[in-house]
Amino acid sequence: MRRARQRGLTLVELVVSFSIMLILATMAVPLAKVKVRTQRELELKYALRDMRHAIDKYKEACDLGTFGAIKQGTFCYPESLDVLVDGVKTQTPDAKKMKFLRRIPRDPFTNSKEWGLRSMQDDAKADSWSGDNVFNVYTKTRDKDADGKPYAEW
């Protein structure tokens, strides 16, 4: 009679419910880590695609003579990523600026706007940049994807 009026949980019920919650939380953490890494990989892929597309558009415009005389050693590639954002004056009568990027994207792995750069003259796997032109960009993170390939080689 007295137990029917008592409310609350017994110690056994509390231990069982907390154990179940612990097991579920333990299973959810690895899934969350995979989801975060997948999202970063997707952001990296889009950032690299956008910057490489902007470099290609700059090269195409330069090859057509849109910017006039080119600087020796650049091979019609931009001298830096900032050139793609700031724009370049064209050799048209109105001399307007052509811009190729709105902003330099943030690297999702290093959380900065500092990217690894390679010029035409650099080795394809070099970590240093000669500073002549920007032929390619890569992330500076040392992390690897699920297949073991470094993100810097994407």
C-alpha positions as CSV (number, residue, x, y, z in Angstrom):
1,M,0.0,0.0,0.0
2,R,2.7,2.4,0.9
3,R,4.9,1.7,-2.2
4,A,2.0,2.6,-4.6
5,R,2.1,6.2,-3.3
6,Q,5.9,6.6,-3.7
7,R,7.2,8.2,-6.9
8,G,10.6,8.1,-8.5
9,L,13.0,5.6,-9.9
10,T,14.9,2.8,-8.2
11,L,18.7,2.7,-8.3
12,V,18.6,-0.3,-10.7
13,E,16.4,1.6,-13.1
14,L,18.7,4.6,-13.0
15,V,21.8,2.5,-13.7
16,V,20.1,0.7,-16.6
17,S,18.9,4.0,-18.2
18,F,22.3,5.7,-17.8
19,S,24.0,2.6,-19.3
20,I,21.8,2.7,-22.3
21,M,22.5,6.4,-22.8
22,L,26.2,5.8,-22.5
23,I,26.1,3.1,-25.1
24,L,24.2,5.3,-27.5
25,A,26.5,8.3,-26.9
26,T,29.5,6.1,-27.5
27,M,28.1,5.0,-30.9
28,A,27.2,8.6,-31.9
29,V,30.6,10.2,-31.4
30,P,32.4,8.4,-34.2
31,L,29.5,9.1,-36.5
32,A,29.7,12.8,-35.7
33,K,33.5,12.8,-36.4
34,V,33.0,11.2,-39.8
35,K,30.2,13.7,-40.6
36,V,32.5,16.7,-39.7
37,R,35.4,15.3,-41.8
38,T,33.1,14.7,-44.7
39,Q,31.8,18.2,-44.5
40,R,35.4,19.6,-44.4
41,E,36.4,17.5,-47.4
42,L,33.4,18.8,-49.4
43,E,34.3,22.4,-48.4
44,L,38.0,21.8,-49.4
45,K,36.9,20.3,-52.8
46,Y,34.7,23.4,-53.6
47,A,37.4,25.9,-52.5
48,L,40.1,24.3,-54.6
49,R,37.7,24.0,-57.6
50,D,36.8,27.7,-57.3
51,M,40.4,28.9,-57.0
52,R,41.6,26.7,-59.8
53,H,38.8,27.8,-62.0
54,A,39.6,31.5,-61.3
55,I,43.3,30.8,-62.2
56,D,42.3,29.1,-65.4
57,K,40.0,32.1,-66.3
58,Y,42.8,34.5,-65.6
59,K,45.2,32.5,-67.8
60,E,42.6,32.4,-70.6
61,A,42.0,36.2,-70.4
62,C,45.8,36.8,-70.3
63,D,46.4,34.5,-73.3
64,L,43.9,36.5,-75.3
65,G,45.8,39.7,-74.6
66,T,43.2,41.3,-72.4
67,F,45.7,42.6,-69.9
68,G,48.3,43.8,-72.4
69,A,52.0,42.9,-72.0
70,I,52.7,40.2,-69.5
71,K,55.4,40.1,-66.9
72,Q,58.4,37.9,-67.7
73,G,58.3,34.5,-66.0
74,T,54.6,34.5,-65.2
75,F,53.5,32.5,-68.3
76,C,50.2,34.4,-68.1
77,Y,49.4,33.0,-64.6
78,P,48.5,35.4,-61.7
79,E,51.4,36.5,-59.5
80,S,49.3,35.8,-56.3
81,L,45.8,34.9,-55.2
82,D,45.3,38.5,-54.2
83,V,45.5,39.5,-57.9
84,L,42.4,37.3,-58.5
85,V,40.5,39.1,-55.8
86,D,41.7,42.7,-56.4
87,G,41.3,42.4,-60.2
88,V,43.4,43.4,-63.2
89,K,42.9,46.5,-65.4
90,T,42.0,45.5,-69.0
91,Q,43.5,47.1,-72.1
92,T,40.1,48.2,-73.3
93,P,39.2,51.9,-73.8
94,D,37.2,52.0,-70.5
95,A,40.0,50.2,-68.7
96,K,37.8,48.4,-66.2
97,K,39.0,45.8,-63.8
98,M,38.4,42.1,-64.3
99,K,38.0,40.2,-61.0
100,F,38.1,36.5,-60.8
101,L,37.3,35.7,-57.1
102,R,35.1,37.6,-54.6
103,R,37.4,36.5,-51.8
104,I,40.0,33.9,-51.0
105,P,38.2,31.0,-49.5
106,R,39.0,29.7,-46.0
107,D,40.9,26.4,-45.8
108,P,38.5,24.1,-43.8
109,F,41.3,22.0,-42.3
110,T,43.7,24.8,-41.3
111,N,41.0,27.3,-40.7
112,S,42.9,30.1,-42.4
113,K,43.1,31.8,-45.8
114,E,46.7,30.7,-46.2
115,W,47.0,28.2,-49.0
116,G,50.0,26.3,-50.4
117,L,50.9,27.7,-53.8
118,R,52.8,26.2,-56.8
119,S,54.2,27.9,-59.8
120,M,54.8,26.6,-63.3
121,Q,58.4,26.1,-62.5
122,D,57.9,24.2,-59.2
123,D,57.9,20.5,-58.8
124,A,54.4,19.0,-58.7
125,K,55.0,17.7,-55.1
126,A,57.1,20.6,-53.8
127,D,56.2,22.3,-50.5
128,S,57.9,25.5,-51.4
129,W,56.8,28.2,-53.8
130,S,59.2,29.9,-56.1
131,G,57.0,33.1,-56.1
132,D,57.0,33.6,-59.9
133,N,53.3,32.8,-60.5
134,V,50.3,30.8,-59.2
135,F,49.8,27.7,-61.3
136,N,48.1,25.6,-58.6
137,V,46.9,25.7,-55.0
138,Y,46.7,23.1,-52.3
139,T,45.9,22.8,-48.6
140,K,48.7,23.0,-46.1
141,T,47.3,20.4,-43.8
142,R,49.2,17.1,-43.3
143,D,46.0,15.1,-42.8
144,K,45.0,12.3,-45.1
145,D,41.7,11.2,-46.4
146,A,40.1,7.8,-45.7
147,D,42.1,6.2,-48.6
148,G,45.4,7.4,-47.1
149,K,46.0,10.1,-49.8
150,P,47.2,13.5,-48.3
151,Y,44.7,16.3,-48.8
152,A,47.6,18.4,-50.2
153,E,47.6,16.1,-53.3
154,W,43.9,16.8,-54.0
